[in-house]
Amino acid sequence: MATALGLRHEGGNPMDGSDIARPARILIDRTGRILWSDISENYRVRPLPEQILKEVAPLVNRTP
């Protein structure tokens, strides 16, 4: 799944150089469409929950 979504970080494991998945948050609707995503380049950098909620609230609170 990580490769299919473009999240694979080749050689990203600092311990042994193996591949790892980049940290990501992905909001997907019922049809499978990606509405929002946040992908970190650095596995140590992740957004605060408040930041995520602020960004996705307009997407989930809209009327279809």
Number of C-alpha atoms within 10 A of each C-alpha: 8 13 11 7 10 11 17 16 18 13 12 17 13 9 7 8 10 11 13 17 18 19 18 16 14 12 14 12 12 6 6 8 9 11 12 14 14 13 16 16 14 11 15 8 10 16 12 8 8 8 10 15 11 10 12 14 10 9 13 13 8 7 5 4
